[in-house]
Amino acid sequence: MASTHPLLEPYEPTLSDPFDAVKAAHLLNRGGFGGTTEEIAHVQSLGPEAAADEMLDFPDLSAEEQDHTDVPDLSGIDGVPATFRELQKQMAGKNQADKQKLRQAFNQANGEVLNTTMAWWLKRMAYGPHPLQEKLTFFWHGHFTTSARNEPMSTLIWKQNELLRSMAAGNFGRLVHAISHDPAMLDYLNNTQNVKEHPNENYARELMELFTLGIGHYTETDVKQGGRAFTGWKHDGDEFVFRPSEHDYGLKIYLGRTGNFNGDDIVDIILQQPNCAPFMSSELYRAFVTDDVDPKLSEALGNVLRDNDYELRPLMRTMLTSRAFYRPDVIGAQIKSPVQLVIGTIRMLGLEMPPERAMVGTLTQMGQVPFMPPNVRGWLGGRNWINTGTVFLRYNTGVWLTGGDVPGFLQGRLNGKEIRLREGDVGARQGTVDFNPGGAADASQGQLVDAWVAKLIQRPIDAKQREILVDALGDNPDDERSQRHMVQLILSMPEYQLC
């Protein structure tokens, strides 16, 4: 086993560098979607290692396997064809008008499946039992990218979501094999069109470039040979099928190996490549710790993954308990994604989930809708989340969630369809926020500000910023309107855009 990189050594609290509320909140932010005051206190009482272990202690099961009642409610689409095959059977012998009605019903049902599943997942992120499992599921969704824009069967998107959840912290090798068989992935990267007479190279290319190795660690010949190996990989409804008559059984030369390879052989060869483990572990490190990954650190991360036979939990535990994770320049230095921003705000304010149409509207405008990544690269994240347009959308979203007026920014477009919020979709949120987080009715302006900063930003702020917040309360800190205004200012601060 290779020696540990200094940054990956465990963080050990000391009197001068304690595991305080700031660090506990940091773990909850990066390992989930933010923590409440009570959750922060609980994590702090456990300490860094036990807290990370508790977060990683979730079942390697889909949501339905964990609790068959905690799944999207798709009962409203009963009787509508769920697959193209069923649709074709029902269309047989019908006239054009009836066929058109069936197509419309099919498309409408798939839209309902997608919207219901999206709303369910957002609620699970906010209130579900295993935040780190959902955070990892969301990471894998952006890594092994599939978009509902290109998938007419939304049930396949739901099935893939459950696959990612069940393997979120399992074995990376088995996950790559599973996603290579996944019907939604086969559709998205055109492998259903991949036949020996006309090989399609899309999946073979992205498998190496984006999913496992990175640019520069394969050749165009490897792409072509890999495409041949995946010929005949299709699906029938929601099940993977291999069609032997469409498969190229000829010898292939791939990443220096020669043989009559199929798709599973290709994945096995990739996993043996020197750059696979460093590439994948560095991607996770960038998502959960920081973008700053030099070659030596990347190699050390790869060693952790490789030495554990590609099991992901040991790697995640190493990162979440490392000295690197708790460095001062890492805490509060990651720009929140729109999903992190909105879900975290809902969690920390103790709000009910806003209606689906309102959530879709705001996330569309900020550029991150679950199941709708922009392209095969997924969401680039980081500074890409902030520009002159989105920064005001982010501020306005915080104002809206705390009871402000609903501005026009929530009127958006999704998948080419206009989103118009109906009366009742975004009702005023006044009265839903407890504007006395410190629990003291006679708290001073400074005490109220400090309590809200600890609740929302969860780390110290500049004295001048604090003074602005104190002034916002005026002479009557018990006035709910003054407190609401002060909280809205906090949600509009640059510091709140970071975690």
C-alpha positions in Angstrom: 0.0 0.0 0.0 1.4 3.4 -1.0 2.1 6.0 1.7 -0.6 8.5 2.5 -0.4 12.0 1.1 -0.2 14.6 4.0 -3.4 16.2 3.0 -5.2 12.9 3.2 -4.1 12.2 6.7 -7.0 12.3 9.3 -7.9 15.6 10.7 -7.3 15.5 14.5 -9.0 18.2 16.6 -6.8 20.1 19.1 -7.4 22.8 21.6 -6.2 25.4 19.0 -8.1 23.7 16.1 -11.2 22.2 17.6 -14.0 20.4 15.8 -16.4 23.3 16.3 -19.8 24.2 14.9 -18.3 25.7 11.8 -16.6 22.4 10.9 -19.6 20.4 11.8 -21.7 22.6 9.5 -19.1 22.2 6.8 -19.4 18.4 6.9 -23.2 18.7 6.7 -23.0 21.1 3.7 -20.5 19.1 1.7 -21.9 15.7 2.7 -25.5 16.7 2.2 -27.6 19.8 1.6 -26.9 21.7 4.8 -27.6 21.2 8.4 -30.1 22.6 10.9 -28.9 23.9 14.3 -29.8 20.7 15.9 -28.0 18.6 13.3 -24.9 20.7 13.6 -24.9 20.2 17.4 -25.3 16.4 16.9 -22.5 16.1 14.4 -20.2 18.2 16.7 -20.9 15.9 19.6 -19.9 12.9 17.5 -16.6 14.2 16.3 -15.2 14.2 12.7 -14.7 10.4 12.3 -17.8 9.1 13.9 -19.9 11.8 12.1 -18.5 10.8 8.8 -19.2 7.1 9.6 -22.8 8.0 10.5 -23.3 9.9 7.2 -21.8 6.9 5.2 -24.0 4.4 7.0 -26.8 4.1 4.5 -28.1 1.0 2.8 -26.9 0.1 -0.7 -30.5 -0.1 -1.8 -32.8 1.9 -4.1 -35.4 4.1 -2.4 -38.1 1.6 -3.2 -36.1 -1.2 -1.6 -35.6 1.0 1.5 -39.2 1.9 1.8 -41.8 0.9 -0.8 -44.0 3.8 0.3 -41.3 6.5 -0.4 -41.5 6.5 -4.2 -43.0 8.9 -6.7 -46.7 8.6 -7.0 -47.3 7.5 -10.5 -50.8 6.2 -9.9 -52.3 9.0 -12.1 -50.9 7.5 -15.3 -52.3 3.9 -14.9 -53.6 2.6 -18.1 -51.3 4.7 -20.3 -48.7 2.8 -22.4 -45.5 2.7 -20.4 -43.2 1.7 -23.2 -43.0 2.1 -27.0 -43.7 -1.6 -27.4 -47.0 -1.3 -25.5 -47.8 1.8 -27.4 -47.2 0.0 -30.7 -49.4 -2.9 -29.6 -52.3 -0.5 -28.7 -51.9 1.4 -32.0 -52.2 -1.8 -34.1 -55.3 -1.6 -36.3 -56.3 1.9 -35.2 -56.9 4.8 -37.6 -54.7 7.9 -37.7 -56.9 9.9 -35.3 -56.8 7.2 -32.6 -53.1 6.7 -33.1 -52.6 10.4 -32.5 -54.6 10.3 -29.3 -52.5 7.4 -28.1 -49.3 9.3 -28.9 -50.5 12.4 -27.0 -51.5 10.3 -24.0 -48.2 8.6 -24.1 -46.2 11.9 -24.2 -48.4 13.4 -21.5 -47.9 10.4 -19.2 -44.1 10.6 -19.7 -44.1 14.3 -18.8 -46.1 13.5 -15.7 -43.7 10.7 -14.7 -40.7 13.1 -15.1 -42.3 16.0 -13.1 -43.5 13.7 -10.3 -40.2 12.0 -10.1 -38.3 15.4 -10.1 -40.6 16.7 -7.3 -40.1 13.5 -5.3 -36.3 13.7 -5.6 -36.1 17.3 -4.5 -38.2 16.4 -1.4 -35.9 13.5 -0.7 -32.9 15.7 -0.9 -34.5 18.1 1.6 -36.1 15.7 4.0 -34.8 12.2 3.2 -33.2 9.9 5.7 -29.7 9.7 4.0 -28.5 13.1 2.8 -25.0 11.8 1.6 -26.7 9.1 -0.4 -28.7 11.7 -2.2 -25.7 14.0 -2.6 -23.8 11.1 -4.2 -26.7 10.1 -6.4 -26.9 13.7 -7.6 -23.1 13.7 -8.2 -23.4 10.4 -10.3 -26.3 11.9 -12.2 -24.1 14.7 -13.3 -21.1 12.4 -14.0 -22.9 9.6 -15.9 -25.0 12.1 -17.6 -28.4 11.3 -19.1 -31.0 13.9 -19.9 -34.8 13.5 -20.0 -34.7 15.9 -23.0 -33.5 13.0 -25.0 -35.4 10.2 -23.3 -39.1 9.8 -24.3 -39.6 7.0 -21.7 -39.4 8.8 -18.4 -39.7 5.6 -16.5 -36.2 4.8 -17.7 -34.9 8.0 -16.1 -36.5 6.9 -12.8 -35.0 3.5 -13.1 -31.5 5.0 -13.7 -32.0 7.3 -10.7 -32.7 4.3 -8.5 -29.6 2.5 -9.9 -27.4 5.4 -9.0 -28.8 5.6 -5.6 -28.4 1.8 -4.9 -24.7 2.0 -6.0 -23.9 5.5 -4.8 -21.2 4.5 -2.4 -20.7 0.9 -3.6 -18.1 -0.4 -6.0 -17.1 1.9 -8.9 -16.3 -1.0 -11.2 -19.7 -2.6 -10.7 -21.3 0.8 -11.2 -19.6 1.3 -14.6 -20.7 -2.1 -15.7 -24.3 -1.3 -14.5 -24.5 2.1 -16.2 -23.2 0.5 -19.4 -26.2 -1.8 -19.4 -28.6 1.0 -18.4 -31.4 1.6 -20.9 -31.5 5.4 -20.4 -27.8 5.6 -21.0 -28.0 3.3 -24.1 -30.6 5.7 -25.5 -28.8 8.9 -24.5 -25.5 8.0 -26.1 -27.0 6.3 -29.1 -25.9 2.8 -28.4 -29.3 1.5 -29.4 -28.1 2.4 -33.0 -24.8 0.6 -32.6 -24.7 -2.4 -35.0 -21.8 -4.2 -36.6 -22.5 -2.8 -40.1 -22.5 0.8 -38.8 -20.7 1.1 -35.4 -21.7 4.1 -33.2 -18.8 5.4 -31.2 -20.6 7.8 -28.9 -20.8 5.7 -25.7 -17.3 4.2 -26.3 -15.9 7.7 -26.4 -17.6 9.2 -23.4 -17.0 6.1 -21.4 -13.3 6.9 -21.5 -13.3 10.7 -21.9 -15.8 11.7 -19.3 -16.6 8.6 -17.2 -13.4 6.8 -16.4 -10.1 8.0 -17.9 -10.1 11.6 -19.1 -8.8 13.2 -22.2 -5.3 12.1 -23.3 -5.4 8.5 -22.0 -6.8 6.8 -25.1 -6.6 7.1 -28.8 -9.1 7.4 -31.6 -8.4 3.8 -32.5 -9.5 2.9 -28.9 -12.7 4.8 -29.5 -13.4 2.9 -32.8 -12.5 -0.5 -31.3 -14.6 0.2 -28.2 -17.6 1.1 -30.3 -17.3 -2.3 -32.1 -17.3 -4.1 -28.7 -20.6 -2.4 -27.7 -22.4 -3.4 -30.9 -25.7 -5.2 -30.2 -26.1 -3.7 -26.7 -29.8 -2.6 -26.7 -32.8 -2.6 -24.4 -36.4 -3.9 -24.6 -38.5 -1.6 -22.6 -36.8 -1.2 -19.2 -34.6 -4.3 -19.6 -31.1 -4.6 -21.2 -30.9 -7.0 -24.1 -27.9 -8.3 -26.2 -28.6 -8.9 -29.8 -26.0 -11.4 -31.1 -26.9 -10.8 -34.8 -25.9 -7.1 -34.4 -22.6 -7.7 -32.5 -19.2 -7.5 -34.1 -17.4 -10.7 -33.1 -14.1 -9.8 -34.8 -10.8 -9.3 -33.0 -10.3 -5.8 -31.5 -7.2 -4.0 -30.3 -8.1 -1.8 -27.4 -5.8 0.1 -25.0 -3.0 -2.3 -25.9 -5.0 -5.5 -25.5 -6.1 -7.8 -28.3 -9.1 -10.1 -28.2 -12.7 -10.7 -29.2 -13.9 -8.1 -26.7 -17.5 -7.2 -25.8 -18.7 -4.2 -23.7 -18.0 -5.8 -20.3 -14.5 -6.7 -21.4 -14.0 -3.1 -22.4 -15.0 -1.9 -18.9 -12.7 -4.5 -17.2 -9.8 -3.3 -19.4 -10.5 0.4 -18.5 -10.5 -0.4 -14.8 -7.0 -1.8 -15.1 -5.7 1.4 -16.7 -3.3 3.4 -14.5 -5.3 6.6 -14.8 -8.7 5.2 -14.0 -8.5 5.3 -10.2 -6.8 8.7 -10.0 -9.2 10.2 -12.5 -12.4 9.0 -10.7 -11.2 9.7 -7.2 -10.1 13.2 -8.3 -13.5 13.9 -9.7 -15.1 13.0 -6.3 -12.5 15.1 -4.5 -13.3 18.2 -6.6 -17.0 17.7 -5.9 -16.7 17.2 -2.2 -13.5 18.9 -1.1 -11.8 21.4 -3.5 -10.8 21.9 -7.1 -7.1 22.1 -6.1 -5.8 18.6 -7.1 -2.2 18.4 -8.0 -0.7 15.2 -9.7 0.7 13.8 -6.4 -2.6 14.2 -4.6 -4.5 12.8 -7.6 -2.2 9.7 -7.5 -2.6 9.3 -3.7 -6.4 9.5 -4.1 -6.2 6.9 -6.8 -4.2 4.6 -4.5 -6.9 4.8 -1.9 -9.5 3.7 -4.5 -7.4 1.1 -6.1 -6.1 -0.4 -2.8 -9.7 -0.9 -1.8 -10.6 -2.7 -5.0 -12.6 0.3 -6.3 -14.9 0.4 -3.2 -16.1 4.0 -2.9 -16.9 4.2 0.9 -13.2 4.0 2.0 -12.4 6.8 -0.5 -15.3 9.0 0.7 -14.4 8.4 4.4 -10.7 9.3 3.7 -11.8 12.6 2.0 -14.5 13.6 4.6 -12.1 13.0 7.5 -9.0 14.4 5.9 -6.9 17.4 6.9 -7.6 18.7 3.4 -11.3 18.7 4.0 -11.1 20.9 7.1 -8.5 23.4 5.9 -9.6 27.0 6.5 -9.3 27.8 2.7 -11.7 24.9 1.9 -14.5 25.7 4.4 -17.0 28.1 2.9 -15.1 28.2 -0.5 -17.4 26.2 -2.7 -20.0 28.0 -4.8 -23.4 26.4 -4.1 -25.1 24.9 -7.1 -28.7 26.0 -7.6 -30.0 22.7 -6.1 -27.7 23.1 -3.1 -28.7 26.7 -2.7 -32.5 26.1 -2.8 -32.6 22.8 -0.9 -30.2 24.1 1.7 -32.3 27.2 2.2 -35.5 25.1 2.6 -33.8 22.9 5.1 -32.2 25.6 7.2 -35.4 27.7 7.3 -37.5 24.7 8.1 -39.8 25.3 5.1 -42.2 23.0 3.4 -41.2 22.2 -0.2 -42.7 24.9 -2.6 -45.0 23.6 -5.3 -43.4 21.7 -8.2 -44.0 24.4 -10.8 -42.3 27.0 -8.7 -39.3 24.8 -8.0 -38.9 24.0 -11.7 -39.3 27.7 -12.6 -36.5 28.9 -10.3 -34.1 26.0 -11.0 -34.6 26.5 -14.7 -33.7 30.1 -14.5 -30.6 29.4 -12.4 -29.5 26.7 -14.8 -29.8 23.4 -12.9 -32.9 21.2 -13.2 -32.6 17.6 -12.0 -32.8 15.1 -15.0 -32.1 18.0 -17.4 -28.3 18.5 -17.6 -27.3 20.7 -20.5 -25.1 18.1 -22.3 -23.1 15.0 -21.9 -20.5 16.9 -19.8 -23.2 17.6 -17.2 -23.1 20.8 -15.1 -19.7 22.4 -15.1 -20.4 24.0 -11.7 -18.1 26.3 -9.7 -17.8 29.8 -11.1 -20.1 28.9 -14.0 -23.0 29.2 -11.5 -22.4 32.9 -11.0 -22.8 35.6 -13.6 -24.5 39.0 -13.9 -27.9 37.3 -14.6 -27.9 34.4 -12.2 -26.6 36.3 -9.2 -29.8 38.3 -8.9 -31.9 35.2 -9.5 -30.1 33.6 -6.6 -30.8 36.6 -4.3 -34.4 36.9 -5.4 -35.0 33.2 -4.7 -33.9 33.7 -1.1 -36.3 36.7 -0.8 -39.1 34.6 -2.3 -38.5 31.7 0.0 -38.7 34.0 3.1 -42.1 35.4 2.1 -41.2 38.1 -0.5 -43.2 38.8 -3.6 -42.9 36.4 -6.5 -41.2 38.3 -9.3 -41.2 37.5 -13.0 -37.9 35.5 -12.8 -40.0 32.5 -11.8 -41.7 32.5 -15.1 -39.5 30.2 -17.1 -39.3 27.6 -19.9 -38.5 23.9 -19.5 -37.8 21.6 -22.4 -39.4 24.1 -24.8 -42.6 24.4 -22.9 -43.7 27.6 -21.2 -44.0 27.5 -17.4 -46.7 29.8 -16.1 -47.2 29.8 -12.4 -50.8 29.5 -11.3 -52.5 31.2 -8.4 -51.6 29.1 -5.4 -48.4 27.7 -6.8 -46.3 30.3 -5.0 -48.4 31.5 -2.2 -46.8 33.9 0.3 -44.5 32.2 2.7 -45.0 34.6 5.6 -45.5 32.8 8.9 -43.7 29.7 7.8 -40.3 30.9 9.1 -39.5 31.0 12.8 -38.0 34.5 13.2 -36.6 33.9 16.6 -33.9 31.2 16.1 -32.1 32.0 19.3 -35.3 31.2 21.3 -35.2 34.4 23.3 -38.0 36.9 22.8 -36.0 39.7 24.3 -32.8 39.1 22.3 -30.9 42.2 21.3 -30.2 43.1 17.7 -26.7 41.7 17.9 -27.9 38.5 19.4 -30.5 38.0 16.7 -28.0 38.7 14.0 -25.5 36.3 15.4 -28.1 33.6 15.8 -29.2 33.9 12.2 -25.7 34.1 10.8 -24.9 30.9 12.8 -28.1 29.3 11.4 -27.7 30.3 7.8 -24.1 31.2 6.9 -22.7 29.0 9.7 -19.3 30.7 10.0 -18.1 34.1 11.1 -18.7 37.2 8.9 -16.9 40.5 8.5 -17.7 43.0 11.3 -18.9 45.5 8.7 -21.4 43.0 7.3 -22.6 42.2 10.8 -23.1 46.0 11.4 -25.3 46.3 8.3 -27.5 43.4 9.5 -27.8 44.9 13.0 -28.9 48.2 11.4 -31.5 46.4 9.3 -33.3 45.4 12.5 -33.7 49.0 13.6 -34.9 49.9 17.0 -37.4 47.1 17.3 -35.7 43.7 16.8 -38.9 41.9 17.8 -40.7 43.2 14.7 -41.2 40.3 12.3 -40.9 42.5 9.2 -37.6 43.8 10.4 -36.3 40.3 11.1 -37.6 39.1 7.7 -35.7 41.9 6.0 -32.5 41.1 7.9 -32.8 37.4 7.0 -33.4 38.3 3.4 -30.2 40.4 3.5 -28.3 37.4 4.8 -29.6 35.2 2.0 -28.4 37.9 -0.5 -24.9 38.1 0.9 -22.0 36.7 -1.1 -21.1 34.6 1.9 -24.4 32.8 1.6 -23.7 31.7 -1.9 -20.8 29.6 -0.6 -20.5 26.5 1.5 
